[in-house]
Structure formats: C-alpha cells, structure tokens
C-alpha cells in the first residue's frame, strides 16, 4: 500500500481516476479472457446474458479499484482533524470524499474545552459550535491541500466570510494550515492552523 501511495503522490484527482480506470479495465480484460476460455457460449441468449453480466462486472470492478486508489492517494489527509487557529478559535475538521470529490467541513468552537467536548461527543456539544465552514473546491497534489471555503452558518457575533486555506501534512497525524479570510470585502485576515488527529 505504501508503494501505491508513493506512486500516486504527485497526481491530481483526475489523474488518479484515469490510472484506476486503466488498471481496472486491464484486470477485467484478463479475467474476461480467462472466463470466456472456460465457458463456451451457445446461442444468442447466452451471449446477451454474458454481455449484461460483463458490463455490470466492469462497472463494479472499476468503481472498486477507483475507491481503493483514491483512498490510498488521500490517506494522509482523510478523516477528522482538531486544530487551534492563530485567531484564537478551535475547530473540528473532517476531510472526506463526497460523490467522488474531496470535501472539507469544520465546526468552530471558542475554547479548547468545547473542542474536547465535541471530540468526545459529550451531550450538548453541538450547542457550543458557533460557526460551520464548508469547502467550495478542494485540490490535493504533492502532499498539499488547497481549498476555498465559506462560513455560511454562524452566530450574529461572527460575520459570514470566505477565504482560502492551504494545508501541508507534516505526517499522518499532523498538518500545518495557512489561511486568508475575507469578511464582507474588508482587508483579508491571515493566520495559521496547527492541526492534529484527535484521539
């Protein structure tokens, strides 16, 4: 698996999909040739059934290979991350795949205790979240994540905003983040995130 991760490290998501499609089609072709050599088709109905089965099999096989490749490619960034921002806020972030694309979502908290409450899933932790951030577009290549984010749901004391975030994995358990935030057209704010995998 390490070899696969290293091989895909410099690819963008489109390149990973293309490689997965090629590998899946190659594996399918080999299996199909071997199977047709064993099974002799007699008649039109058998040929139609074989065509339907092979079409479904090809789709499932390519989909499975693509899932494996994408998860291996993004292994070091996927999952939940806790962080403290230089702005003084705390966040519980999650990077996942949604409809085949990377997605970044964060719940913001004002104190470390509130963040720890969210990590542990303690009763009432949801009420301590004062803003939610969603990604508009996420790119990952060469062990660097670049994304555009928007804060659409927040308390009145925390204005809605949009910005850019760059995440650099330091290991499988730590990342450094660099963000800029534009609040209603004002001069952009800048800051740093120290991210870690919550236990």
Phi and psi in degrees as GROMACS dihedral restraints (atoms count N, CA, C in turn):
[ dihedral_restraints ]
;  ai    aj    ak    al  type     phi  dphi    fc
    3     4     5     6     1   -61.4    20    10
    4     5     6     7     1   -39.3    20    10
    6     7     8     9     1   -61.8    20    10
    7     8     9    10     1   -42.5    20    10
    9    10    11    12     1   -63.8    20    10
   10    11    12    13     1   -42.5    20    10
   12    13    14    15     1   -62.2    20    10
   13    14    15    16     1   -43.8    20    10
   15    16    17    18     1   -66.2    20    10
   16    17    18    19     1   -38.1    20    10
   18    19    20    21     1   -66.5    20    10
   19    20    21    22     1   -32.4    20    10
   21    22    23    24     1   -94.5    20    10
   22    23    24    25     1    -5.5    20    10
   24    25    26    27     1   -54.7    20    10
   25    26    27    28     1   -37.7    20    10
   27    28    29    30     1   -91.3    20    10
   28    29    30    31     1     2.1    20    10
   30    31    32    33     1   -84.8    20    10
   31    32    33    34     1   153.3    20    10
   33    34    35    36     1   -91.3    20    10
   34    35    36    37     1   172.5    20    10
   36    37    38    39     1   -61.0    20    10
   37    38    39    40     1   -36.4    20    10
   39    40    41    42     1   -64.3    20    10
   40    41    42    43     1   -39.6    20    10
   42    43    44    45     1   -66.0    20    10
   43    44    45    46     1   -38.1    20    10
   45    46    47    48     1   -63.6    20    10
   46    47    48    49     1   -42.1    20    10
   48    49    50    51     1   -63.3    20    10
   49    50    51    52     1   -42.1    20    10
   51    52    53    54     1   -64.1    20    10
   52    53    54    55     1   -42.9    20    10
   54    55    56    57     1   -63.2    20    10
   55    56    57    58     1   -43.1    20    10
   57    58    59    60     1   -63.1    20    10
   58    59    60    61     1   -40.1    20    10
   60    61    62    63     1   -63.0    20    10
   61    62    63    64     1   -45.1    20    10
   63    64    65    66     1   -63.7    20    10
   64    65    66    67     1   -45.1    20    10
   66    67    68    69     1   -65.3    20    10
   67    68    69    70     1   -44.7    20    10
   69    70    71    72     1   -60.7    20    10
   70    71    72    73     1   -43.7    20    10
   72    73    74    75     1   -65.7    20    10
   73    74    75    76     1   -37.6    20    10
   75    76    77    78     1   -65.6    20    10
   76    77    78    79     1   -45.9    20    10
   78    79    80    81     1   -62.6    20    10
   79    80    81    82     1   -43.8    20    10
   81    82    83    84     1   -60.9    20    10
   82    83    84    85     1   -43.8    20    10
   84    85    86    87     1   -60.5    20    10
   85    86    87    88     1   -44.3    20    10
   87    88    89    90     1   -61.9    20    10
   88    89    90    91     1   -44.8    20    10
   90    91    92    93     1   -64.8    20    10
   91    92    93    94     1   -39.7    20    10
   93    94    95    96     1   -66.3    20    10
   94    95    96    97     1   -42.2    20    10
   96    97    98    99     1   -63.3    20    10
   97    98    99   100     1   -44.0    20    10
   99   100   101   102     1   -63.1    20    10
  100   101   102   103     1   -41.3    20    10
  102   103   104   105     1   -68.4    20    10
  103   104   105   106     1   -42.6    20    10
  105   106   107   108     1   -67.3    20    10
  106   107   108   109     1   -25.3    20    10
  108   109   110   111     1   -71.9    20    10
  109   110   111   112     1   -28.4    20    10
  111   112   113   114     1   -85.5    20    10
  112   113   114   115     1   -43.2    20    10
  114   115   116   117     1   -97.2    20    10
  115   116   117   118     1   124.7    20    10
  117   118   119   120     1   -97.0    20    10
  118   119   120   121     1   119.6    20    10
  120   121   122   123     1   -81.0    20    10
  121   122   123   124     1   132.3    20    10
  123   124   125   126     1  -124.6    20    10
  124   125   126   127     1   113.5    20    10
  126   127   128   129     1    95.2    20    10
  127   128   129   130     1   161.4    20    10
  129   130   131   132     1   -67.5    20    10
  130   131   132   133     1   -38.5    20    10
  132   133   134   135     1   -64.6    20    10
  133   134   135   136     1   -41.3    20    10
  135   136   137   138     1   -62.9    20    10
  136   137   138   139     1   -38.8    20    10
  138   139   140   141     1   -65.4    20    10
  139   140   141   142     1   -39.8    20    10
  141   142   143   144     1   -65.4    20    10
  142   143   144   145     1   -45.4    20    10
  144   145   146   147     1   -61.7    20    10
  145   146   147   148     1   -43.5    20    10
  147   148   149   150     1   -62.1    20    10
  148   149   150   151     1   -39.8    20    10
  150   151   152   153     1   -63.5    20    10
  151   152   153   154     1   -44.2    20    10
  153   154   155   156     1   -64.0    20    10
  154   155   156   157     1   -45.2    20    10
  156   157   158   159     1   -64.0    20    10
  157   158   159   160     1   -44.3    20    10
  159   160   161   162     1   -67.2    20    10
  160   161   162   163     1   -34.1    20    10
  162   163   164   165     1   -63.9    20    10
  163   164   165   166     1   -46.4    20    10
  165   166   167   168     1   -65.1    20    10
  166   167   168   169     1   -42.3    20    10
  168   169   170   171     1   -61.6    20    10
  169   170   171   172     1   -43.3    20    10
  171   172   173   174     1   -60.8    20    10
  172   173   174   175     1   -44.9    20    10
  174   175   176   177     1   -61.2    20    10
  175   176   177   178     1   -47.1    20    10
  177   178   179   180     1   -65.7    20    10
  178   179   180   181     1   -40.8    20    10
  180   181   182   183     1   -66.3    20    10
  181   182   183   184     1   -47.3    20    10
  183   184   185   186     1   -63.4    20    10
  184   185   186   187     1   -40.6    20    10
  186   187   188   189     1   -62.2    20    10
  187   188   189   190     1   -42.9    20    10
  189   190   191   192     1   -65.6    20    10
  190   191   192   193     1   -44.3    20    10
  192   193   194   195     1   -63.8    20    10
  193   194   195   196     1   -41.9    20    10
  195   196   197   198     1   -61.8    20    10
  196   197   198   199     1   -42.2    20    10
  198   199   200   201     1   -61.4    20    10
  199   200   201   202     1   -45.5    20    10
  201   202   203   204     1   -61.5    20    10
  202   203   204   205     1   -45.5    20    10
  204   205   206   207     1   -66.2    20    10
  205   206   207   208     1   -43.7    20    10
  207   208   209   210     1   -65.1    20    10
  208   209   210   211     1   -42.1    20    10
  210   211   212   213     1   -69.3    20    10
  211   212   213   214     1   -35.1    20    10
  213   214   215   216     1   -69.1    20    10
  214   215   216   217     1   -41.6    20    10
  216   217   218   219     1   -61.1    20    10
  217   218   219   220     1   -41.7    20    10
  219   220   221   222     1  -102.8    20    10
  220   221   222   223     1    15.8    20    10
  222   223   224   225     1   -51.4    20    10
  223   224   225   226     1   -44.5    20    10
  225   226   227   228     1   -74.4    20    10
  226   227   228   229     1    -9.8    20    10
  228   229   230   231     1  -115.2    20    10
  229   230   231   232     1   -16.9    20    10
  231   232   233   234     1   -69.6    20    10
  232   233   234   235     1   150.4    20    10
  234   235   236   237     1   107.5    20    10
  235   236   237   238     1  -164.1    20    10
  237   238   239   240     1   -92.8    20    10
  238   239   240   241     1   143.6    20    10
  240   241   242   243     1  -136.7    20    10
  241   242   243   244     1   135.6    20    10
  243   244   245   246     1  -103.9    20    10
  244   245   246   247     1   149.6    20    10
  246   247   248   249     1  -153.5    20    10
  247   248   249   250     1   160.5    20    10
  249   250   251   252     1  -117.5    20    10
  250   251   252   253     1   132.1    20    10
  252   253   254   255     1   -96.0    20    10
  253   254   255   256     1   152.6    20    10
  255   256   257   258     1   -66.0    20    10
  256   257   258   259     1   -13.1    20    10
  258   259   260   261     1   -76.9    20    10
  259   260   261   262     1   -11.0    20    10
  261   262   263   264     1   101.8    20    10
  262   263   264   265     1    -7.3    20    10
  264   265   266   267     1   -87.7    20    10
  265   266   267   268     1   160.9    20    10
  267   268   269   270     1  -118.6    20    10
  268   269   270   271     1   149.7    20    10
  270   271   272   273     1  -140.0    20    10
  271   272   273   274     1   151.7    20    10
  273   274   275   276     1  -117.9    20    10
  274   275   276   277     1   104.9    20    10
  276   277   278   279     1  -102.7    20    10
  277   278   279   280     1   156.4    20    10
  279   280   281   282     1  -142.0    20    10
  280   281   282   283     1   130.6    20    10
  282   283   284   285     1  -111.1    20    10
  283   284   285   286     1   121.9    20    10
  285   286   287   288     1  -137.6    20    10
  286   287   288   289     1   174.2    20    10
  288   289   290   291     1   -99.3    20    10
  289   290   291   292     1   132.4    20    10
  291   292   293   294     1  -132.5    20    10
  292   293   294   295     1   116.0    20    10
  294   295   296   297     1    53.7    20    10
  295   296   297   298     1    40.8    20    10
  297   298   299   300     1    80.2    20    10
  298   299   300   301     1     3.8    20    10
  300   301   302   303     1  -120.1    20    10
  301   302   303   304     1   150.1    20    10
  303   304   305   306     1   -70.1    20    10
  304   305   306   307     1   139.8    20    10
  306   307   308   309     1  -135.0    20    10
  307   308   309   310     1   140.6    20    10
  309   310   311   312     1  -122.9    20    10
  310   311   312   313     1   129.2    20    10
  312   313   314   315     1  -139.6    20    10
  313   314   315   316     1   141.1    20    10
  315   316   317   318     1  -137.1    20    10
  316   317   318   319     1   139.8    20    10
  318   319   320   321     1  -106.4    20    10
  319   320   321   322     1   129.3    20    10
  321   322   323   324     1   -99.6    20    10
  322   323   324   325     1   141.6    20    10
  324   325   326   327     1  -131.5    20    10
  325   326   327   328     1   155.5    20    10
  327   328   329   330     1   -88.9    20    10
  328   329   330   331     1   -24.0    20    10
  330   331   332   333     1  -131.6    20    10
  331   332   333   334     1   160.8    20    10
  333   334   335   336     1   -66.4    20    10
  334   335   336   337     1   -34.1    20    10
  336   337   338   339     1   -62.7    20    10
  337   338   339   340     1   -41.7    20    10
  339   340   341   342     1   -63.4    20    10
  340   341   342   343     1   -41.2    20    10
  342   343   344   345     1   -61.8    20    10
  343   344   345   346     1   -46.5    20    10
  345   346   347   348     1   -62.8    20    10
  346   347   348   349     1   -34.5    20    10
  348   349   350   351     1   -63.1    20    10
  349   350   351   352     1   -40.2    20    10
  351   352   353   354     1   -68.7    20    10
  352   353   354   355     1   -40.6    20    10
  354   355   356   357     1   -60.7    20    10
  355   356   357   358     1   -41.1    20    10
  357   358   359   360     1   -82.0    20    10
  358   359   360   361     1   -11.4    20    10
  360   361   362   363     1    69.0    20    10
  361   362   363   364     1    33.5    20    10
  363   364   365   366     1   -69.5    20    10
  364   365   366   367     1   150.2    20    10
  366   367   368   369     1   -55.7    20    10
  367   368   369   370     1   134.3    20    10
  369   370   371   372     1    86.8    20    10
  370   371   372   373     1     1.1    20    10
  372   373   374   375     1   -66.0    20    10
  373   374   375   376     1   -29.2    20    10
  375   376   377   378     1   -62.5    20    10
  376   377   378   379     1   -34.1    20    10
  378   379   380   381     1   -70.5    20    10
  379   380   381   382     1   -15.7    20    10
  381   382   383   384     1   -86.7    20    10
  382   383   384   385     1   -10.3    20    10
  384   385   386   387     1   -75.8    20    10
  385   386   387   388     1   122.7    20    10
  387   388   389   390     1  -103.5    20    10
  388   389   390   391     1    -8.8    20    10
  390   391   392   393     1  -161.0    20    10
  391   392   393   394     1   151.8    20    10
  393   394   395   396     1  -125.9    20    10
  394   395   396   397     1   133.9    20    10
  396   397   398   399     1  -114.9    20    10
  397   398   399   400     1   138.3    20    10
  399   400   401   402     1  -126.8    20    10
  400   401   402   403     1   148.2    20    10
  402   403   404   405     1   -87.0    20    10
  403   404   405   406     1   143.6    20    10
  405   406   407   408     1   -94.4    20    10
  406   407   408   409     1   -35.5    20    10
  408   409   410   411     1  -153.4    20    10
  409   410   411   412     1   138.0    20    10
  411   412   413   414     1  -129.6    20    10
  412   413   414   415     1   128.9    20    10
  414   415   416   417     1  -121.6    20    10
  415   416   417   418     1   139.3    20    10
  417   418   419   420     1  -136.5    20    10
  418   419   420   421     1   121.1    20    10
  420   421   422   423     1  -159.6    20    10
  421   422   423   424     1   142.2    20    10
  423   424   425   426     1    58.1    20    10
  424   425   426   427     1    39.0    20    10
  426   427   428   429     1    58.2    20    10
  427   428   429   430     1    40.4    20    10
  429   430   431   432     1  -144.0    20    10
  430   431   432   433     1   131.8    20    10
  432   433   434   435     1  -102.7    20    10
  433   434   435   436     1   131.1    20    10
  435   436   437   438     1  -124.8    20    10
  436   437   438   439     1   129.1    20    10
  438   439   440   441     1  -147.2    20    10
  439   440   441   442     1   156.5    20    10
  441   442   443   444     1  -105.6    20    10
  442   443   444   445     1   134.6    20    10
  444   445   446   447     1  -129.1    20    10
  445   446   447   448     1   158.8    20    10
  447   448   449   450     1  -136.0    20    10
  448   449   450   451     1   139.9    20    10
  450   451   452   453     1  -104.5    20    10
  451   452   453   454     1   106.2    20    10
  453   454   455   456     1  -102.6    20    10
  454   455   456   457     1   -26.1    20    10
  456   457   458   459     1  -118.8    20    10
  457   458   459   460     1   113.6    20    10
  459   460   461   462     1  -155.3    20    10
  460   461   462   463     1   164.3    20    10
  462   463   464   465     1   -69.3    20    10
  463   464   465   466     1   159.0    20    10
  465   466   467   468     1   -60.5    20    10
  466   467   468   469     1   -28.7    20    10
  468   469   470   471     1   -78.2    20    10
  469   470   471   472     1    -6.4    20    10
  471   472   473   474     1  -123.3    20    10
  472   473   474   475     1    96.1    20    10
  474   475   476   477     1   -59.1    20    10
  475   476   477   478     1   147.9    20    10
  477   478   479   480     1   -64.2    20    10
  478   479   480   481     1   148.0    20    10
  480   481   482   483     1  -155.2    20    10
  481   482   483   484     1   169.7    20    10
  483   484   485   486     1  -138.7    20    10
  484   485   486   487     1   160.8    20    10
  486   487   488   489     1  -174.2    20    10
  487   488   489   490     1  -171.2    20    10
  489   490   491   492     1  -123.7    20    10
  490   491   492   493     1   148.0    20    10
  492   493   494   495     1  -137.6    20    10
  493   494   495   496     1   132.8    20    10
  495   496   497   498     1  -115.3    20    10
  496   497   498   499     1   127.6    20    10
  498   499   500   501     1  -116.3    20    10
  499   500   501   502     1   130.5    20    10
  501   502   503   504     1  -120.3    20    10
  502   503   504   505     1   110.0    20    10
  504   505   506   507     1   -63.9    20    10
  505   506   507   508     1   128.5    20    10
  507   508   509   510     1   -93.3    20    10
  508   509   510   511     1   -27.7    20    10
  510   511   512   513     1  -162.3    20    10
  511   512   513   514     1  -171.2    20    10
  513   514   515   516     1   -75.3    20    10
  514   515   516   517     1    -7.9    20    10
  516   517   518   519     1  -121.5    20    10
  517   518   519   520     1    -3.2    20    10
  519   520   521   522     1  -139.6    20    10
  520   521   522   523     1   144.2    20    10
  522   523   524   525     1  -139.7    20    10
  523   524   525   526     1   153.8    20    10
  525   526   527   528     1  -113.4    20    10
  526   527   528   529     1   134.6    20    10
  528   529   530   531     1  -120.0    20    10
  529   530   531   532     1   143.8    20    10
  531   532   533   534     1  -127.1    20    10
  532   533   534   535     1   119.5    20    10
  534   535   536   537     1  -125.0    20    10
  535   536   537   538     1   153.8    20    10
  537   538   539   540     1  -127.2    20    10
  538   539   540   541     1   144.9    20    10
  540   541   542   543     1  -136.3    20    10
  541   542   543   544     1   128.0    20    10
  543   544   545   546     1  -107.3    20    10
  544   545   546   547     1   114.5    20    10
  546   547   548   549     1  -103.4    20    10
  547   548   549   550     1   102.7    20    10
  549   550   551   552     1    49.6    20    10
  550   551   552   553     1    46.6    20    10
  552   553   554   555     1    78.9    20    10
  553   554   555   556     1     3.0    20    10
  555   556   557   558     1   -76.2    20    10
  556   557   558   559     1   173.7    20    10
  558   559   560   561     1   -57.6    20    10
  559   560   561   562     1   127.8    20    10
  561   562   563   564     1   -59.6    20    10
  562   563   564   565     1   139.5    20    10
  564   565   566   567     1   -88.6    20    10
  565   566   567   568     1   154.3    20    10
  567   568   569   570     1  -132.3    20    10
  568   569   570   571     1   151.2    20    10
  570   571   572   573     1  -167.2    20    10
  571   572   573   574     1  -176.2    20    10
  573   574   575   576     1  -129.0    20    10
  574   575   576   577     1   144.8    20    10
  576   577   578   579     1  -115.1    20    10
  577   578   579   580     1   135.1    20    10
  579   580   581   582     1  -106.7    20    10
  580   581   582   583     1   109.2    20    10
  582   583   584   585     1  -108.9    20    10
  583   584   585   586     1   146.7    20    10
  585   586   587   588     1  -150.2    20    10
  586   587   588   589     1   158.4    20    10
  588   589   590   591     1   -75.7    20    10
  589   590   591   592     1   123.4    20    10
  591   592   593   594     1   -69.5    20    10
  592   593   594   595     1   142.9    20    10
